[in-house]
Amino acid sequence: MKKWRSPHVIVAVPGASLKKIMILAVLGCMMVFTLVGAITSLKPEYRISSSSVNYVTNQFPNETFVRLFGFENHYFSQMLPEERQKVNYSAMLFRMATSVNPDDPRSLLGSELPGFALYDSKIIVAGEGTDYTNMPYESAPPLEVMLAERQASLESLEESDKQHEEKQVPPPSQTTGGRKVVYIYFTHTRESYLPALKGVTDPDLAFHRTVNVTKVGEKLAEELKKRGIGAEVSTTDIVAELQKKGMKYYQAYDMSRKFVVEAMSHDRDLQYFIDIHRDSRRRKYTTVTINGVDYARVAFIIGGENAKYEKNLQLAAQLHHLLQKKYPGLSRGVIEKMGAGTNGKFNQDLSENAILIEIGGVDNTFEELFRSASALADVFSEYYWQAQKVQAPAPAEKQ
């Protein structure tokens, strides 16, 4: 005989527990809404962004991420060299908590000395004699200093150009067929050189409306053309544009970005984007003698906060090594700039082939600058034509 069971199941829940669950649920919702509201109401500079995430990840050594993958797949761990020491996580946590790197005294000084962060860059590839005491830097004078009219020695510029034209370059065996593939522009358009300015000896006043870095860019374009590579040179005076818009000098990259984007949209053939600047260092650091002839030294600057950092760095490093091979000592190296006091992108996030080149310093002559422009064109053309061969499609096989 089967026992009868009721189909209804009654679950008894204590009232006190139900109240606790409801209170916790309400408090949880309140905390979520409060947290979301706090995050969204923060000022832009305090919000979590890709640059802040990039800053945090940069505090970790590269092998840390390989080791993390190795926890799941031991194959990744095998890629690390055997002699590689284990990561010092205590030092890493200390660095993240205090922003002080025990291996780099500059990190302590940078937080104590006003303006020190402006010179806080990282040497990726060191050129001859380059260290942290003589890295490239640019002074940022008031806008009225750059707008002031100064006399320039046009005679010396013309003489330098005439002397340089005497050097013959063999006709190119290949050309870009009339296409302009290099875009040369100048974010700090009026950066000039003391030898070309009459009566000016103060390096902080080395600025001129027409006799400036644009002449070096024009010479670079001429030298590229001699080697079969078409180049477009921007004629936009960024300083004048800043004045029109009532913008500050530190916003120069925002202004030049507008014209780079415009050039990219108008000419799809453009592949390389070069922003030419002048260093504020004195002659001792910006001049090298090669085979008895003086050249203005060059430095490659890469923004550490741009999405195409790796590709841009690769381009700069290859040009540096080519210069070292053909013109020893001409390149000061490849420098990374990021963080407070600098732009950190330099418009290099717009292309995988975008670089900033410092050519010479305040004391260099145009004769020296033009020699360096020719040397740059020489190695760039070698790099460009080699890259074209690599990227060219393989010939179809004969049937």
C-alpha positions in Angstrom: 0.0 0.0 0.0 1.5 3.3 -1.1 1.7 6.3 1.1 0.1 9.4 0.0 2.3 12.5 -0.3 1.3 16.0 -0.8 2.4 17.6 -4.2 3.0 20.9 -2.5 6.4 21.7 -1.0 6.6 24.4 1.6 10.0 26.2 2.2 10.3 28.1 5.3 12.6 31.2 5.1 13.3 33.1 8.3 12.2 36.7 8.0 15.5 38.1 9.4 17.5 36.4 6.6 15.2 37.7 3.9 15.6 41.2 5.2 19.4 40.9 5.2 19.3 39.7 1.5 17.1 42.6 0.5 19.3 45.1 2.4 22.5 43.7 0.8 20.9 43.9 -2.7 19.9 47.5 -2.2 23.3 48.5 -0.8 25.0 46.7 -3.7 23.0 48.6 -6.2 23.7 51.9 -4.4 27.5 51.1 -4.4 27.4 50.3 -8.2 25.5 53.5 -9.0 27.8 55.6 -6.7 30.9 54.1 -8.3 29.7 54.6 -11.8 28.6 58.2 -11.0 32.0 59.0 -9.5 33.9 57.6 -12.5 31.8 59.4 -15.0 32.0 62.7 -13.1 35.8 62.8 -12.9 37.6 65.4 -14.9 39.0 64.0 -18.2 42.6 64.0 -16.9 41.7 61.8 -14.0 39.6 59.2 -15.9 40.9 55.8 -16.8 42.1 55.9 -20.5 44.2 53.9 -22.9 47.2 56.1 -22.0 46.8 55.4 -18.3 46.5 51.6 -18.9 49.6 51.9 -21.2 51.4 53.7 -18.4 50.6 50.9 -15.9 51.6 48.1 -18.3 54.9 49.9 -19.0 55.8 49.4 -15.3 56.0 45.6 -15.9 59.1 44.1 -17.6 58.3 42.5 -20.9 59.0 39.0 -19.6 56.3 39.4 -17.0 53.6 39.0 -19.7 55.4 36.0 -21.2 55.4 34.4 -17.8 51.7 35.0 -17.4 51.1 33.2 -20.7 53.4 30.5 -19.5 51.1 29.7 -16.5 48.6 28.4 -19.1 50.9 27.2 -21.8 54.4 26.2 -20.8 55.6 26.7 -24.4 55.8 30.4 -23.8 58.0 30.0 -20.7 60.5 28.1 -22.9 61.0 31.2 -25.0 62.7 33.0 -22.1 66.5 32.8 -22.0 67.7 30.4 -19.2 70.0 33.1 -17.8 67.1 35.5 -17.4 66.6 36.3 -13.7 63.2 36.0 -12.2 61.1 39.1 -12.0 61.6 41.1 -8.8 57.9 41.7 -7.9 58.7 43.5 -4.7 60.7 46.2 -6.6 58.0 46.3 -9.3 55.3 46.9 -6.7 57.4 49.6 -5.0 57.9 51.3 -8.4 54.1 51.2 -9.1 53.2 52.5 -5.6 55.8 55.3 -5.4 56.5 56.1 -9.1 60.2 55.7 -8.1 62.4 53.3 -10.0 65.3 52.1 -7.8 67.4 51.5 -11.0 66.8 55.1 -12.3 67.6 58.0 -10.0 65.9 60.4 -12.5 62.5 59.0 -11.3 63.2 60.5 -7.9 64.6 63.8 -9.1 61.7 64.1 -11.6 59.1 64.3 -8.8 61.1 66.8 -6.8 62.6 69.3 -9.3 60.1 71.5 -11.2 60.4 71.1 -15.0 62.7 68.1 -14.8 60.0 65.9 -16.5 60.5 68.0 -19.7 63.9 66.2 -20.1 62.8 62.8 -18.9 63.1 60.7 -22.0 64.2 57.2 -22.7 67.1 56.1 -24.9 65.9 53.2 -27.1 68.9 53.1 -29.4 71.9 55.2 -28.3 74.0 57.0 -30.9 77.7 57.8 -30.5 78.2 59.9 -27.3 74.5 60.0 -26.4 73.5 59.6 -22.8 70.9 61.0 -20.4 72.8 64.2 -19.9 72.7 65.3 -23.5 69.5 64.1 -25.0 67.6 66.3 -27.4 65.2 68.8 -26.0 63.2 71.8 -27.2 62.6 75.0 -25.3 59.1 76.4 -25.5 59.3 80.2 -25.5 56.3 82.5 -25.4 54.4 82.9 -28.7 55.4 86.6 -29.0 59.1 85.6 -29.0 58.6 83.6 -32.2 56.4 86.2 -33.8 59.0 88.9 -33.3 60.7 90.0 -36.6 64.4 89.4 -36.9 66.9 90.0 -39.7 68.2 86.8 -41.4 71.3 86.4 -43.4 69.8 85.3 -46.7 73.2 85.5 -48.4 74.7 82.7 -46.2 71.6 80.6 -47.0 72.0 81.1 -50.7 75.7 80.4 -50.6 75.2 77.2 -48.6 72.6 76.1 -51.2 74.9 76.9 -54.1 77.8 75.0 -52.6 75.7 72.0 -51.9 74.3 71.9 -55.4 77.8 71.3 -56.7 77.6 67.7 -55.4 76.4 65.4 -58.2 74.1 62.5 -57.6 73.9 59.8 -60.2 70.5 59.6 -62.0 68.1 57.2 -60.2 67.6 53.8 -61.7 64.0 53.7 -60.4 61.5 56.4 -59.5 58.1 56.7 -57.9 56.7 57.7 -61.3 55.6 61.2 -60.3 53.9 60.0 -57.2 54.7 61.8 -53.9 55.2 59.2 -51.3 56.8 61.3 -48.5 55.1 64.1 -46.6 57.5 66.5 -44.9 56.0 69.0 -42.4 57.1 71.2 -39.5 55.1 71.4 -36.2 57.5 74.0 -34.8 57.8 75.9 -38.1 59.8 78.8 -36.9 62.7 77.0 -35.2 65.8 78.6 -36.7 69.6 78.6 -36.4 71.8 81.4 -34.9 74.4 81.6 -37.7 71.5 82.6 -40.1 70.2 85.3 -37.8 71.9 88.7 -37.8 72.9 89.9 -34.3 71.1 87.1 -32.5 73.2 85.2 -30.0 70.6 84.0 -27.4 69.6 80.4 -28.3 66.1 81.1 -26.8 65.6 83.7 -29.6 66.6 81.3 -32.5 63.3 81.7 -34.3 62.4 83.2 -37.7 59.4 83.5 -39.9 61.0 82.3 -43.1 64.6 81.3 -42.5 64.1 78.2 -40.4 63.7 74.4 -40.4 61.5 74.6 -43.5 64.6 75.2 -45.6 66.1 72.0 -44.3 62.8 70.1 -45.2 62.9 71.6 -48.7 66.4 70.5 -49.2 65.5 67.0 -48.0 62.7 66.9 -50.5 65.1 68.0 -53.3 67.6 65.3 -52.4 64.9 62.6 -52.3 63.7 63.7 -55.8 67.3 63.3 -57.0 67.0 59.7 -55.9 63.7 59.1 -57.6 61.5 59.5 -54.5 58.7 62.1 -54.8 58.1 64.2 -51.6 55.6 66.9 -50.7 56.7 69.7 -48.4 54.1 71.5 -46.2 54.1 75.2 -46.6 51.8 75.9 -43.6 53.1 78.2 -40.9 51.8 76.4 -37.8 52.8 79.3 -35.5 50.8 81.7 -37.6 47.8 79.3 -37.5 48.1 79.1 -33.7 48.0 82.9 -33.5 44.9 83.0 -35.7 43.0 80.5 -33.5 44.2 82.0 -30.3 45.9 78.8 -29.3 49.0 78.2 -27.2 52.4 76.9 -28.4 52.0 73.6 -26.6 48.9 73.0 -28.9 51.1 73.0 -32.0 50.8 69.2 -32.5 47.0 69.5 -32.4 47.3 72.1 -35.2 49.8 70.2 -37.4 47.7 67.1 -37.0 44.9 68.7 -38.8 47.0 69.4 -41.8 48.6 65.9 -41.8 45.1 64.3 -41.8 44.1 66.6 -44.6 47.1 65.7 -46.7 46.5 62.0 -46.1 42.9 62.3 -47.3 43.9 64.3 -50.4 46.7 62.1 -51.6 46.5 58.3 -51.0 50.0 57.9 -52.4 51.6 59.4 -49.3 53.2 56.6 -47.2 55.8 58.3 -45.0 55.3 61.3 -42.7 58.4 63.2 -41.4 58.1 66.0 -38.9 61.3 68.0 -38.9 62.5 70.0 -35.8 65.6 71.7 -34.5 67.2 70.8 -31.2 68.0 73.4 -28.5 71.3 71.8 -27.7 74.5 73.7 -28.5 77.1 72.9 -31.1 79.2 70.5 -29.0 76.3 68.0 -29.0 74.8 68.6 -32.4 77.8 68.6 -34.8 80.0 65.7 -36.0 83.0 65.7 -38.4 83.0 62.9 -41.0 86.0 62.7 -43.3 87.0 66.2 -42.4 83.6 67.7 -43.1 81.1 69.0 -40.5 77.6 67.7 -40.4 74.6 68.6 -38.2 73.7 65.5 -36.2 70.2 64.1 -36.3 68.0 62.4 -33.7 64.9 60.3 -34.1 62.1 60.9 -31.7 59.3 58.4 -31.2 56.2 59.1 -29.1 55.7 56.4 -26.5 52.0 56.9 -26.2 50.9 56.2 -29.8 49.1 53.1 -31.0 51.6 52.5 -33.8 54.7 52.8 -31.6 56.3 49.5 -32.6 56.2 50.2 -36.3 57.4 53.7 -36.0 60.2 52.6 -33.7 61.2 49.9 -36.2 61.5 52.6 -39.0 63.5 55.0 -36.9 65.9 52.2 -35.7 66.5 51.0 -39.3 67.3 54.5 -40.5 69.6 55.0 -37.5 71.6 51.9 -38.3 71.9 52.8 -42.0 73.2 56.2 -40.9 75.7 54.6 -38.6 76.9 52.3 -41.4 77.4 55.0 -44.0 77.9 58.2 -41.9 79.3 57.1 -38.5 78.3 59.4 -35.6 75.7 61.4 -37.6 72.8 59.9 -35.7 72.4 60.6 -32.0 70.1 57.7 -31.7 66.4 56.9 -31.2 64.7 58.5 -28.2 61.3 57.8 -26.8 59.3 60.6 -25.3 56.1 60.2 -23.2 54.5 61.3 -20.0 54.1 64.8 -18.4 55.6 67.7 -20.2 55.5 66.3 -23.7 53.0 65.4 -26.4 53.7 61.6 -26.3 52.2 61.0 -29.8 53.6 63.6 -32.2 50.9 62.6 -34.7 52.7 59.2 -35.1 49.5 57.4 -34.3 48.2 58.4 -37.8 50.6 56.1 -39.7 52.9 53.2 -39.2 55.6 55.2 -41.1 55.6 58.4 -39.1 58.7 59.8 -37.4 60.0 63.0 -35.9 63.6 64.0 -36.7 65.6 66.6 -34.9 68.2 68.0 -37.4 71.0 70.0 -35.9 70.9 72.5 -33.1 70.8 76.2 -32.6 74.5 76.7 -33.6 74.5 74.7 -36.8 75.0 76.4 -40.2 72.8 75.7 -43.2 75.8 74.2 -45.0 76.0 71.6 -42.3 72.3 71.1 -42.2 72.1 70.6 -46.0 74.8 67.9 -45.8 72.8 66.1 -43.2 69.6 66.4 -45.3 71.5 64.8 -48.2 72.8 62.0 -46.0 69.2 61.4 -44.7 67.9 61.2 -48.3 70.7 58.8 -49.1 69.9 56.3 -46.4 66.1 56.8 -46.7 66.2 56.0 -50.4 68.1 52.9 -49.7 65.5 51.9 -47.1 62.6 52.8 -49.3 63.6 50.9 -52.4 64.5 47.8 -50.3 61.1 48.0 -48.6 59.4 48.2 -52.0 61.2 45.0 -53.2 60.0 43.2 -50.0 56.4 44.4 -50.4 56.3 43.7 -54.2 54.0 40.8 -55.1 55.8 37.6 -56.2 55.7 37.1 -60.0 53.1 34.6 -61.2 54.4 31.2 -62.1 54.4 30.2 -65.7 52.0 27.5 -66.7 
